[in-house]
Amino acid sequence: MKKTFKIGECAVGGIIEIKINNSKTLIEVRNATWEENKTIEIRQFRWELDSFKLELYLNELTTSYYASKIRDWVTINAGVRSAFAGRS
């Protein structure tokens, strides 16, 4: 599953692409330039173990507003709850 967020000047490079593998355990984050869609950096996160690191990385790439929108999309599509959700 893949989604491209074309954020523009509020993100490093302007484009953030998120891929979730079939088992919904590995999240790949790719940020790219706006004009050429040229890859700047790719990082992978294991959702269950690195969800907080993913959150921090997204906040480095873009504003907290867009980071939370991307995190919400990942949470819904990976089928797991956020690391910041209340624990029971």
C-alpha positions in Angstrom: 0.0 0.0 0.0 1.4 3.4 -0.9 0.4 7.0 -0.6 2.1 10.1 -1.8 1.7 13.4 0.1 2.5 16.4 -2.1 3.0 19.0 0.7 5.1 21.6 -1.1 7.1 24.1 0.8 6.0 22.8 4.2 8.1 19.6 3.7 11.8 18.9 2.9 11.8 18.5 -0.8 8.0 18.9 -1.0 7.0 15.3 -1.5 6.7 12.5 1.2 5.8 9.0 0.0 4.7 6.3 2.5 4.7 2.6 1.7 3.4 -0.1 4.0 4.4 -3.7 3.2 1.9 -6.5 2.8 2.3 -7.8 6.4 1.7 -4.2 7.6 4.8 -4.3 9.8 7.3 -2.2 7.8 6.8 1.4 6.9 9.0 3.0 4.3 9.3 6.8 4.2 10.7 8.5 1.0 11.1 12.2 0.7 11.6 13.6 -2.8 12.1 16.9 -4.6 9.1 18.6 -6.0 10.3 19.4 -9.5 12.0 16.1 -10.5 10.5 13.8 -7.9 14.1 12.8 -7.2 14.7 10.9 -4.0 16.4 12.8 -1.2 16.3 10.0 1.5 14.5 6.7 2.2 14.1 5.4 5.7 12.4 2.3 7.0 10.6 1.8 10.3 9.2 -1.3 11.9 5.8 -0.1 13.1 5.5 -2.0 16.4 9.0 -1.1 17.5 9.8 2.2 15.8 6.5 4.1 15.8 7.9 6.9 18.0 11.0 7.2 15.8 8.7 7.4 12.8 6.8 10.3 14.5 10.1 12.1 15.3 11.3 11.7 11.7 8.1 12.9 10.2 8.4 16.0 12.4 11.9 16.6 11.0 10.6 16.4 7.4 7.5 18.6 7.8 5.3 20.5 10.1 3.5 18.9 13.1 0.2 19.3 11.3 1.3 17.2 8.2 3.2 14.8 10.4 0.1 14.0 12.3 -1.9 13.6 9.1 0.6 11.1 7.7 0.8 9.3 11.1 -3.0 9.0 11.1 -3.0 7.5 7.6 -0.3 5.0 8.6 -2.2 4.1 11.8 -5.4 3.5 9.9 -3.8 1.6 7.0 -1.4 -0.5 9.0 -4.3 -1.7 11.2 -2.6 -0.8 14.5 -3.1 2.0 17.0 -0.8 4.9 17.4 2.1 4.8 20.0 0.4 7.9 21.6 -3.0 6.2 22.0 -4.0 5.4 25.6 -2.8 2.1 26.8 -5.3 -0.3 28.4 
